[in-house]
Amino acid sequence: MNQEEYLKLYEKYIAGLCSAEEEEQLYAHIDDFKMLDANLAADEANELQRRDQLFQQINQTIKRSEKPLKVHFSWVKYAAALLLILAAGILFVDNQKPRSADSNILKQTARTKLPITPGRNTATLTLSDGVIVDLESVGNGTIASIQGARVQKSAEGAIIYQASGKDTDVESFNAIDVPAGGQYKVVLPDGTAVWLNALSRLTYPTTFSGKSREVKLAGEAYFEVAKNAAKPFIVRVNEMNVTVLGTHFNINAYDKRRYKTTLVEGSVQLSKSARQALLKPGQQGIVDADQERISVASVNVNKIVAWKNGYFMFQDDSIKEIMAQISRWYDVDVAFEGAMPSKTFGGIYSRNKDINELLKGLELTGLVRFKIEGRRIIVMA
């Protein structure tokens, strides 16, 4: 696959038009695709010219599409839409000459004690008897035998509940807490798979013995619900309920007053007080706790579930929205200095890569600069 083919495929992906086969092709090339940059310039003027040429190439690629790419950049001279090609290290800055000593890019101070690394599979499991298990350090195999189920940790780093075959009327609950800089997968007693993002908590019974399957969520999670027409699956997020029989959907409840549910396939019903809304695939329902309403709109599902697939996907996102994701995944504090730009950003970036590459790409738009002090990132306009 050459550069032009890759950019065309990327354009389809970010517009939500890729088939499953095309998405697999994109993922397969995203880490090893490199910008061809054999004739590097030795001076700053040629570097800026290269950026301008890159911008022209990407812009021409977009114009040839029947459906324009709906991602906005600053388009500042020489910015070259760098985030459009931010996927997993596709940055020509990797090969360019070092910047001058007074560059503001990523100034790290002596106070840095721990390196800023990408998130990983880490969480704690709280059993019904109050015992807390560190899931990152515990070995694979059976972790606990509890009422109605055995709890096992798989080699892939997931928690799986397997029914023990013994009926019980005693209701007990477990909870998984994922810290900043973490993610985790749990397979519930009914076979429902749940992926938890950083700073999230899922509370659930060790066996679904009633007329429904109810769990509680704080933070963000992606659900693949096992079908059971006799027992609807209900996710409770404070005042909101999401009811399904069997479907795939994402819930983002980081904002305590606005809960976002995005449907990938199947159907879900949102409810809050007397208000209800039925979602179709590709739609997102937002429950506004303050205004007592549920709004529904079509969204790019690929963007919403990118975190579960191992990527950041920015599309019309402000720098503050982007930094909120970075803060949770890399477990860093973020501060802002000056008036942040009103322009929005876009691009795809692997969540497994070094944070420096992502911040460098954001800086090269010409809209923001960064300084790192320990585990604190200062964003400067």
MARNU-817445 format. One record per residue (C-alpha): x negated, y negated, z negated; residue number from 1; residue in one letter. Coordinates in pm, whole numbers. Each point is the difference from the previous one (the first is absolute). Layout:
REM residues N
+--------+--------+--------+-----+---------+
!      u !      v !      w ! num ! residuo !
+--------+--------+--------+-----+---------+
!      X !      Y !      Z ! NUM !       a !
...
+--------+--------+--------+-----+---------+
END
This chain:
REM residues 381
+--------+--------+--------+-----+---------+
!      u !      v !      w ! num ! residuo !
+--------+--------+--------+-----+---------+
!      0 !      0 !      0 !   1 !       m !
!   -144 !   -334 !    103 !   2 !       n !
!     44 !   -337 !   -170 !   3 !       q !
!    294 !   -117 !    211 !   4 !       e !
!    189 !    328 !    -48 !   5 !       e !
!    -52 !    -18 !   -374 !   6 !       y !
!    130 !   -358 !    -23 !   7 !       l !
!    309 !     91 !    205 !   8 !       k !
!     72 !    292 !   -230 !   9 !       l !
!    -55 !   -219 !   -304 !  10 !       y !
!    243 !   -257 !    141 !  11 !       e !
!    270 !    266 !     37 !  12 !       k !
!    -62 !    121 !   -354 !  13 !       y !
!     29 !   -337 !   -171 !  14 !       i !
!    320 !    -69 !    200 !  15 !       a !
!    143 !    329 !   -126 !  16 !       g !
!     20 !    162 !    344 !  17 !       l !
!   -251 !    286 !    -32 !  18 !       c !
!    110 !    361 !     22 !  19 !       s !
!   -123 !    245 !   -264 !  20 !       a !
!   -257 !    133 !    247 !  21 !       e !
!   -128 !   -352 !     77 !  22 !       e !
!    -29 !    -81 !   -371 !  23 !       e !
!   -213 !    312 !    -51 !  24 !       e !
!   -219 !   -111 !    290 !  25 !       q !
!    -40 !   -345 !   -155 !  26 !       l !
!    -94 !    143 !   -339 !  27 !       y !
!   -244 !    244 !    160 !  28 !       a !
!   -200 !   -284 !    159 !  29 !       h !
!     40 !   -269 !   -264 !  30 !       i !
!   -314 !     85 !   -197 !  31 !       d !
!   -242 !     74 !    284 !  32 !       d !
!    105 !   -267 !    250 !  33 !       f !
!   -264 !   -269 !     21 !  34 !       k !
!    -11 !   -326 !    188 !  35 !       m !
!   -254 !     16 !    281 !  36 !       l !
!   -249 !   -273 !    -82 !  37 !       d !
!   -326 !     92 !    168 !  38 !       a !
!   -101 !   -353 !     95 !  39 !       n !
!      5 !   -181 !   -331 !  40 !       l !
!    -75 !   -369 !      2 !  41 !       a !
!   -281 !   -132 !   -210 !  42 !       a !
!    155 !   -333 !    -81 !  43 !       d !
!    322 !   -131 !   -146 !  44 !       e !
!    124 !   -153 !    325 !  45 !       a !
!      3 !    334 !    178 !  46 !       n !
!    165 !    161 !   -300 !  47 !       e !
!    287 !   -249 !     26 !  48 !       l !
!     19 !     61 !    374 !  49 !       q !
!     34 !    374 !    -64 !  50 !       r !
!    291 !    -66 !   -235 !  51 !       r !
!    169 !   -216 !    262 !  52 !       d !
!    -43 !    269 !    265 !  53 !       q !
!    143 !    258 !   -236 !  54 !       l !
!    301 !   -221 !    -63 !  55 !       f !
!     60 !    -35 !    375 !  56 !       q !
!    -19 !    375 !     51 !  57 !       q !
!    248 !     76 !   -277 !  58 !       i !
!    233 !   -276 !    112 !  59 !       n !
!      5 !    132 !    358 !  60 !       q !
!     75 !    350 !   -132 !  61 !       t !
!    296 !   -133 !   -195 !  62 !       i !
!    136 !   -197 !    297 !  63 !       k !
!      6 !    314 !    216 !  64 !       r !
!    237 !    165 !   -246 !  65 !       s !
!    375 !     -6 !     71 !  66 !       e !
!     63 !    -60 !   -371 !  67 !       k !
!   -231 !   -267 !   -147 !  68 !       p !
!   -185 !     84 !   -317 !  69 !       l !
!    177 !   -166 !   -292 !  70 !       k !
!   -303 !    -72 !   -211 !  71 !       v !
!   -105 !   -359 !    -64 !  72 !       h !
!   -353 !   -126 !    -53 !  73 !       f !
!   -150 !   -340 !    -46 !  74 !       s !
!   -134 !     -3 !    357 !  75 !       w !
!   -259 !   -247 !   -125 !  76 !       v !
!   -274 !    -43 !    261 !  77 !       k !
!   -245 !    290 !    -19 !  78 !       y !
!    212 !    187 !   -257 !  79 !       a !
!     58 !    264 !    270 !  80 !       a !
!    291 !    174 !   -171 !  81 !       a !
!   -246 !    202 !   -203 !  82 !       l !
!    262 !    170 !   -213 !  83 !       l !
!    161 !    148 !    309 !  84 !       l !
!   -303 !    227 !     22 !  85 !       i !
!    -60 !     40 !   -372 !  86 !       l !
!     82 !    370 !      5 !  87 !       a !
!   -245 !    193 !   -214 !  88 !       a !
!   -310 !   -204 !     64 !  89 !       g !
!     68 !   -107 !    359 !  90 !       i !
!   -174 !   -328 !    -60 !  91 !       l !
!   -274 !   -136 !    222 !  92 !       f !
!   -148 !   -165 !   -307 !  93 !       v !
!   -137 !    344 !    -85 !  94 !       d !
!   -259 !    -47 !    275 !  95 !       n !
!    -55 !   -373 !      3 !  96 !       q !
!   -298 !   -179 !   -151 !  97 !       k !
!     13 !    -79 !   -375 !  98 !       p !
!    167 !   -327 !    -89 !  99 !       r !
!   -191 !   -289 !   -146 ! 100 !       s !
!    -74 !     -5 !   -373 ! 101 !       a !
!    264 !   -265 !    -72 ! 102 !       d !
!    286 !    216 !    133 ! 103 !       s !
!    297 !     25 !   -233 ! 104 !       n !
!     68 !    360 !     94 ! 105 !       i !
!     12 !    228 !   -299 ! 106 !       l !
!   -237 !   -172 !   -242 ! 107 !       k !
!    -41 !    252 !   -279 ! 108 !       q !
!   -127 !   -113 !   -337 ! 109 !       t !
!   -218 !    174 !   -256 ! 110 !       a !
!    313 !     64 !   -208 ! 111 !       r !
!     95 !    286 !    229 ! 112 !       t !
!    -11 !    317 !   -208 ! 113 !       k !
!    209 !    245 !    197 ! 114 !       l !
!     18 !     16 !    379 ! 115 !       p !
!    332 !    -79 !    162 ! 116 !       i !
!    102 !    326 !    164 ! 117 !       t !
!    317 !    115 !    178 ! 118 !       p !
!    273 !    167 !   -202 ! 119 !       g !
!     11 !    376 !    -53 ! 120 !       r !
!    223 !    283 !   -124 ! 121 !       n !
!     33 !    -86 !   -367 ! 122 !       t !
!    291 !     -2 !   -243 ! 123 !       a !
!    111 !    116 !   -344 ! 124 !       t !
!    277 !    250 !    -65 ! 125 !       l !
!    203 !    -40 !   -319 ! 126 !       t !
!    172 !    324 !   -101 ! 127 !       l !
!    326 !     19 !   -193 ! 128 !       s !
!   -186 !     75 !   -326 ! 129 !       d !
!   -205 !   -319 !     33 ! 130 !       g !
!   -321 !    167 !    119 ! 131 !       v !
!   -180 !   -216 !    261 ! 132 !       i !
!   -201 !    172 !    273 ! 133 !       v !
!   -266 !   -179 !    206 ! 134 !       d !
!     76 !    137 !    347 ! 135 !       l !
!   -330 !   -113 !    147 ! 136 !       e !
!   -215 !    196 !   -243 ! 137 !       s !
!    217 !    306 !    -66 ! 138 !       v !
!    -84 !    310 !    203 ! 139 !       g !
!    213 !    158 !    272 ! 140 !       n !
!    258 !    264 !    -89 ! 141 !       g !
!    265 !     13 !   -271 ! 142 !       t !
!     -3 !   -308 !   -223 ! 143 !       i !
!    299 !     82 !   -220 ! 144 !       a !
!    295 !    235 !    -39 ! 145 !       s !
!    303 !   -199 !   -103 ! 146 !       i !
!    375 !     46 !    -21 ! 147 !       q !
!    119 !    140 !    331 ! 148 !       g !
!   -322 !    -51 !    196 ! 149 !       a !
!   -374 !     42 !     31 ! 150 !       r !
!   -212 !   -303 !     85 ! 151 !       v !
!   -289 !     61 !    237 ! 152 !       q !
!   -269 !   -218 !    154 ! 153 !       k !
!    -81 !     87 !    360 ! 154 !       s !
!   -343 !     -8 !    163 ! 155 !       a !
!    119 !   -302 !    201 ! 156 !       e !
!     57 !   -197 !   -320 ! 157 !       g !
!    380 !     19 !    -34 ! 158 !       a !
!    222 !    104 !   -291 ! 159 !       i !
!    249 !    275 !     86 ! 160 !       i !
!    289 !    118 !   -218 ! 161 !       y !
!     98 !    363 !     51 ! 162 !       q !
!    320 !    134 !   -151 ! 163 !       a !
!    -69 !    267 !   -262 ! 164 !       s !
!    327 !    178 !     65 ! 165 !       g !
!    119 !    -55 !   -356 ! 166 !       k !
!    318 !   -205 !    -37 ! 167 !       d !
!      5 !   -266 !   -268 ! 168 !       t !
!    259 !   -247 !   -120 ! 169 !       d !
!   -258 !   -215 !   -178 ! 170 !       v !
!    -80 !   -310 !    204 ! 171 !       e !
!   -363 !   -109 !    -12 ! 172 !       s !
!   -184 !   -263 !    199 ! 173 !       f !
!   -351 !    -51 !    135 ! 174 !       n !
!   -155 !   -319 !    136 ! 175 !       a !
!   -288 !    -78 !    235 ! 176 !       i !
!   -178 !   -333 !    -32 ! 177 !       d !
!   -229 !   -118 !    280 ! 178 !       v !
!   -241 !   -281 !    -96 ! 179 !       p !
!   -136 !   -278 !    218 ! 180 !       a !
!   -245 !    154 !    244 ! 181 !       g !
!    193 !    327 !     17 ! 182 !       g !
!    258 !    206 !    181 ! 183 !       q !
!    153 !    343 !    -62 ! 184 !       y !
!    238 !    258 !    140 ! 185 !       k !
!    246 !    208 !   -201 ! 186 !       v !
!    230 !    278 !    119 ! 187 !       v !
!    307 !      7 !   -224 ! 188 !       l !
!    181 !    316 !   -119 ! 189 !       p !
!    247 !    -15 !    293 ! 190 !       d !
!   -279 !    -25 !    261 ! 191 !       g !
!     30 !   -376 !     51 ! 192 !       t !
!   -342 !   -154 !     74 ! 193 !       a !
!    -81 !   -346 !   -136 ! 194 !       v !
!   -308 !   -210 !     81 ! 195 !       w !
!    -68 !   -266 !   -263 ! 196 !       l !
!   -191 !   -318 !     80 ! 197 !       n !
!   -223 !   -191 !   -241 ! 198 !       a !
!    157 !   -147 !   -316 ! 199 !       l !
!    303 !    230 !     20 ! 200 !       s !
!    186 !    228 !   -239 ! 201 !       r !
!    241 !    286 !     70 ! 202 !       l !
!    212 !    158 !   -275 ! 203 !       t !
!    186 !    324 !     79 ! 204 !       y !
!    149 !    312 !   -166 ! 205 !       p !
!   -197 !    324 !     -4 ! 206 !       t !
!    303 !    173 !    152 ! 207 !       t !
!    304 !   -137 !    185 ! 208 !       f !
!    278 !    178 !   -186 ! 209 !       s !
!    286 !   -250 !     32 ! 210 !       g !
!    226 !   -106 !    285 ! 211 !       k !
!   -260 !   -242 !    138 ! 212 !       s !
!   -377 !    -39 !     22 ! 213 !       r !
!    -97 !   -327 !   -167 ! 214 !       e !
!   -344 !   -161 !    -33 ! 215 !       v !
!   -118 !   -346 !   -105 ! 216 !       k !
!   -258 !   -207 !    187 ! 217 !       l !
!   -209 !   -308 !    -72 ! 218 !       a !
!   -242 !   -128 !    266 ! 219 !       g !
!     -3 !    164 !    344 ! 220 !       e !
!     57 !    354 !    125 ! 221 !       a !
!     73 !    191 !    319 ! 222 !       y !
!    256 !    281 !    -31 ! 223 !       f !
!     59 !    310 !    212 ! 224 !       e !
!    314 !    136 !   -165 ! 225 !       v !
!     81 !    370 !     17 ! 226 !       a !
!    351 !     52 !    139 ! 227 !       k !
!    270 !    112 !   -241 ! 228 !       n !
!    355 !   -101 !     92 ! 229 !       a !
!    128 !    109 !   -341 ! 230 !       a !
!   -242 !   -221 !   -193 ! 231 !       k !
!    -59 !   -354 !    126 ! 232 !       p !
!   -345 !   -144 !    -73 ! 233 !       f !
!     11 !   -333 !   -182 ! 234 !       i !
!   -289 !   -241 !    -54 ! 235 !       v !
!     62 !   -256 !   -271 ! 236 !       r !
!   -196 !   -327 !     11 ! 237 !       v !
!    131 !   -216 !   -282 ! 238 !       n !
!    335 !   -130 !    129 ! 239 !       e !
!    -25 !    172 !    341 ! 240 !       m !
!     94 !    356 !     92 ! 241 !       n !
!   -107 !    176 !    321 ! 242 !       v !
!    212 !    309 !     74 ! 243 !       t !
!    -89 !    264 !    261 ! 244 !       v !
!     53 !    367 !     84 ! 245 !       l !
!   -319 !     59 !    197 ! 246 !       g !
!   -204 !   -267 !    174 ! 247 !       t !
!   -331 !   -191 !     22 ! 248 !       h !
!    -21 !   -352 !   -139 ! 249 !       f !
!   -226 !   -251 !   -174 ! 250 !       n !
!     83 !   -213 !   -304 ! 251 !       i !
!   -205 !   -307 !    -89 ! 252 !       n !
!     90 !   -143 !   -340 ! 253 !       a !
!   -314 !   -195 !    -89 ! 254 !       y !
!    211 !   -316 !      0 ! 255 !       d !
!    225 !     43 !   -304 ! 256 !       k !
!    279 !   -204 !    158 ! 257 !       r !
!     -8 !    127 !    362 ! 258 !       r !
!      2 !    373 !     68 ! 259 !       y !
!    -73 !    113 !    356 ! 260 !       k !
!    119 !    338 !    129 ! 261 !       t !
!   -109 !    100 !    351 ! 262 !       t !
!    154 !    300 !    174 ! 263 !       l !
!   -218 !    216 !    226 ! 264 !       v !
!    250 !    274 !     80 ! 265 !       e !
!    338 !    122 !   -125 ! 266 !       g !
!    222 !   -240 !   -192 ! 267 !       s !
!      3 !   -163 !   -342 ! 268 !       v !
!    252 !   -202 !   -191 ! 269 !       q !
!   -110 !   -296 !   -210 ! 270 !       l !
!    215 !   -115 !   -288 ! 271 !       s !
!    -17 !   -273 !   -261 ! 272 !       k !
!    300 !    -76 !   -215 ! 273 !       s !
!    294 !     -7 !    240 ! 274 !       a !
!   -209 !    -60 !    313 ! 275 !       r !
!   -102 !    277 !    238 ! 276 !       q !
!   -183 !     35 !    332 ! 277 !       a !
!    -64 !    301 !    224 ! 278 !       l !
!   -336 !     -2 !    181 ! 279 !       l !
!    -81 !    144 !    341 ! 280 !       k !
!   -352 !    114 !    103 ! 281 !       p !
!   -224 !   -301 !     65 ! 282 !       g !
!    195 !   -224 !   -236 ! 283 !       q !
!   -105 !   -157 !   -328 ! 284 !       q !
!    240 !    -93 !   -275 ! 285 !       g !
!   -100 !   -268 !   -250 ! 286 !       i !
!    179 !    -19 !   -332 ! 287 !       v !
!    -20 !   -352 !   -139 ! 288 !       d !
!     50 !     21 !   -374 ! 289 !       a !
!     43 !   -374 !    -43 ! 290 !       d !
!    259 !    -60 !    271 ! 291 !       q !
!    188 !    329 !    -44 ! 292 !       e !
!    -20 !     97 !    366 ! 293 !       r !
!   -140 !    266 !    234 ! 294 !       i !
!   -139 !   -112 !    337 ! 295 !       s !
!    -82 !    242 !    284 ! 296 !       v !
!   -234 !    -56 !    297 ! 297 !       a !
!   -200 !    203 !    253 ! 298 !       s !
!   -373 !     24 !    -77 ! 299 !       v !
!   -319 !    157 !    133 ! 300 !       n !
!      0 !    325 !   -197 ! 301 !       v !
!   -365 !     68 !     90 ! 302 !       n !
!   -103 !   -307 !   -195 ! 303 !       k !
!    205 !     94 !   -307 ! 304 !       i !
!   -140 !    352 !    -33 ! 305 !       v !
!   -356 !    -79 !    113 ! 306 !       a !
!   -125 !     23 !   -360 ! 307 !       w !
!    122 !    360 !    -23 ! 308 !       k !
!   -184 !     83 !    324 ! 309 !       n !
!   -327 !   -149 !   -125 ! 310 !       g !
!      8 !   -348 !    159 ! 311 !       y !
!     70 !   -362 !    -68 ! 312 !       f !
!    225 !   -138 !    272 ! 313 !       m !
!     38 !   -377 !      3 ! 314 !       f !
!    266 !   -157 !    220 ! 315 !       q !
!    111 !   -359 !    -52 ! 316 !       d !
!   -141 !     17 !   -355 ! 317 !       d !
!   -122 !   -298 !   -198 ! 318 !       s !
!   -341 !      8 !   -164 ! 319 !       i !
!    168 !     29 !   -342 ! 320 !       k !
!    200 !    303 !    114 ! 321 !       e !
!   -317 !    160 !    136 ! 322 !       i !
!   -198 !    -70 !   -317 ! 323 !       m !
!    276 !    155 !   -213 ! 324 !       a !
!    -52 !    329 !    186 ! 325 !       q !
!   -379 !    -30 !    -26 ! 326 !       i !
!     25 !    -71 !   -374 ! 327 !       s !
!    203 !    315 !    -69 ! 328 !       r !
!   -201 !    236 !    220 ! 329 !       w !
!   -353 !   -116 !    -88 ! 330 !       y !
!     91 !    -75 !   -364 ! 331 !       d !
!   -124 !   -359 !      6 ! 332 !       v !
!    127 !   -333 !   -129 ! 333 !       d !
!     74 !   -272 !    255 ! 334 !       v !
!    -10 !   -378 !    -43 ! 335 !       a !
!     78 !   -275 !    252 ! 336 !       f !
!   -175 !   -334 !     40 ! 337 !       e !
!    149 !   -272 !    219 ! 338 !       g !
!    312 !     -1 !    216 ! 339 !       a !
!     34 !    334 !    174 ! 340 !       m !
!     64 !      0 !    379 ! 341 !       p !
!    358 !     29 !    124 ! 342 !       s !
!   -114 !    218 !    293 ! 343 !       k !
!     65 !    372 !    -20 ! 344 !       t !
!   -235 !    290 !     70 ! 345 !       f !
!     21 !    340 !    165 ! 346 !       g !
!   -203 !    316 !     54 ! 347 !       g !
!    -67 !    357 !   -110 ! 348 !       i !
!   -273 !    100 !   -242 ! 349 !       y !
!    -90 !    335 !   -156 ! 350 !       s !
!     53 !      4 !   -379 ! 351 !       r !
!   -305 !    223 !    -35 ! 352 !       n !
!   -248 !   -260 !    126 ! 353 !       k !
!   -214 !   -248 !   -190 ! 354 !       d !
!    180 !   -315 !   -114 ! 355 !       i !
!   -279 !   -217 !    142 ! 356 !       n !
!     98 !     89 !    358 ! 357 !       e !
!    360 !   -105 !    -56 ! 358 !       l !
!    -91 !   -329 !   -166 ! 359 !       l !
!   -255 !    -81 !    269 ! 360 !       k !
!    265 !     48 !    265 ! 361 !       g !
!    238 !   -231 !   -183 ! 362 !       l !
!   -274 !   -263 !    -34 ! 363 !       e !
!    -80 !      8 !    370 ! 364 !       l !
!    349 !   -129 !     82 ! 365 !       t !
!   -130 !   -333 !   -131 ! 366 !       g !
!    297 !    -39 !   -237 ! 367 !       l !
!   -135 !    130 !   -329 ! 368 !       v !
!   -327 !     70 !   -181 ! 369 !       r !
!    -77 !    237 !   -286 ! 370 !       f !
!   -227 !     20 !   -301 ! 371 !       k !
!    -37 !    309 !   -219 ! 372 !       i !
!    -75 !    -38 !   -370 ! 373 !       e !
!     -9 !    339 !   -165 ! 374 !       g !
!    338 !    155 !     68 ! 375 !       r !
!    159 !   -334 !     80 ! 376 !       r !
!     51 !   -125 !    356 ! 377 !       i !
!     39 !   -373 !     48 ! 378 !       i !
!    184 !   -103 !    317 ! 379 !       v !
!    -92 !   -348 !    125 ! 380 !       m !
!    180 !   -196 !    269 ! 381 !       a !
+--------+--------+--------+-----+---------+
END
